[in-house]
Amino acid sequence: MSSKGQVVIPQNMRKDIEEGDKLVIIQNDKQIILKKMEDFDENLKEDLEFARRTEEAWKEIDRGNFTSYSKEEFLKELKKW
């Protein structure tokens, strides 16, 4: 972030953003979500739930509540679902 509070969005992440588009910034604990205003109402509930679940998952990892798998073990576990 610059001293003026400006943030650079990498080109590959702004492919769907055009000059003049209005953007909404949502802060959820340590997460920042940037959305186009036109998409804001449609998906707000899903976005906030995704942010909440992601934050909770990181907290669980920080607490050491996770299982480590090799690639083969992970794929075997996925097949069970």
C-alpha atoms as one frame of an Amber mdcrd trajectory, in Angstrom:
protein
   0.000   0.000   0.000   1.284   3.452  -0.830   1.550   6.354   1.632  -1.662
   7.698   0.046  -3.538   4.463   0.794  -3.456   3.282  -2.798  -3.372  -0.449
  -3.470  -2.158  -2.118  -6.653  -4.329  -4.927  -8.013  -2.282  -7.259 -10.223
  -3.355  -7.225 -13.871  -4.353 -10.904 -13.929  -6.741 -10.282 -10.999  -8.469
  -7.261 -12.516  -9.454  -8.758 -15.851 -13.176  -8.342 -15.022 -12.791  -4.804
 -13.622 -13.166  -1.877 -15.980 -12.359   1.797 -15.522 -15.270   3.459 -13.741
 -16.542   0.298 -12.033 -17.555   0.896  -8.435 -15.950  -1.453  -5.922 -16.939
  -2.429  -2.382 -14.346  -3.370   0.229 -15.391  -5.716   3.038 -13.094  -6.393
   5.984 -13.615  -9.559   8.003 -10.983  -9.868  10.726  -7.738 -10.270   8.754
  -9.440 -10.767   5.388 -10.241  -8.108   2.809 -12.822  -8.861   0.118 -13.054
  -6.622  -2.954 -16.237  -6.900  -5.060 -17.800  -5.033  -7.902 -20.808  -3.049
  -6.667 -23.082  -4.671  -9.264 -22.325  -8.117  -7.762 -22.514  -6.959  -4.154
 -26.171  -7.633  -3.340 -26.398 -10.908  -5.242 -23.629 -12.762  -3.470 -23.042
 -10.914  -0.198 -24.429 -13.638   2.029 -22.353 -16.347   0.311 -19.205 -14.202
   0.364 -19.513 -13.455   4.076 -20.148 -17.111   4.874 -17.111 -18.127   2.794
 -14.973 -15.540   4.618 -16.245 -16.751   8.007 -15.558 -20.396   7.204 -12.100
 -19.604   5.811 -11.181 -17.626   8.922 -12.409 -20.460  11.160 -10.368 -22.984
   9.170  -7.207 -20.887   9.638  -7.891 -20.667  13.378  -8.185 -24.465  13.536
  -4.884 -24.832  11.670  -3.243 -22.375  14.080  -4.528 -24.507  16.981  -2.912
 -27.567  15.394  -6.243 -29.216  14.559  -5.444 -30.662  11.159  -4.315 -33.907
   9.587  -1.405 -34.127   7.195  -1.675 -36.531   4.250   0.574 -37.601   1.432
  -0.848 -37.015  -2.041  -1.890 -40.664  -2.298  -3.553 -40.667   1.136  -5.388
 -37.444   0.333  -6.758 -38.803  -2.945  -7.838 -41.983  -1.168  -9.710 -39.891
   1.429 -11.407 -37.868  -1.318 -12.753 -41.044  -2.918 -14.582 -41.841   0.339
 -16.749 -38.720  -0.084
